[in-house]
């Protein structure tokens, strides 16, 4: 999952207001992506030490990723939904990179992601493509871009001082040597997106080492769209419902109150 997947599953738990998720809560919901703190999150998402809304929103992201990777129990074994549904993308792996390199969209000297890494990431991106196709979230584009597209700037919510202070309060690790680069890369991709489905297209370009051009966007789309079709809308609706139930169950057990 990416921006839409994490926001939608958190919002559907009913534990957070719509404004908290698609408004100022975006900064905390997406913090694991721009802080590179998923592994830390996996270690503490079932036994949190930090209370408060920001911590709960961050955990909602990590728990969503946990579910699609590992399933609905606490065993950290890669047998979750993403791994069970990545076959089509795994078969497209060689062609995706070969065509990108032959077309000058990617430097052939750059190491490729693994087949499994590529395939499971594409499955997660496909969740957001499915949600974008519904058209239900188009109205949130401006709010998402206004906040995440300006991440790390200025003062107040979403600023660099806010990121540092919030991460410290939650206990999330900061990789100081990577922070500014990662925040700028993340926010830039969001800012350049022209629709909510483009968030994952630009994320895939970055992850798989393509040059960020219109041709690269269309290249990713040419593989992501048919892979999404192959999995099918009912499967996406089912996993989103299951992930939402999992988030709700774990967060309620942690006695997180609904946000105002």
Secondary structure, DSSP 8 states (H G I E B T S, - for coil): --HHHHHHHHHHTTSS-HHHHHSTTHHHHTHHHHHT-HHHHHHHTTS----SHHHHHHHHHHHHHHHHHH-SSS---S-SHHHHT-HHHHHHHHHHHHHHHHTTSB-TTS----HHHHHHHHHHHHHHHHHHHT-TTGGGHHHHHHHHTTTB-SSSTTBHHHHHHHHHHHT----HHHHHHHHHHHHHHHHH-SSTTHHHHHHHHHHTTB--SHHHHHHHHHHHHHHHHHH-HHHHHHHHHHHHHHHHHHHHHTT-----
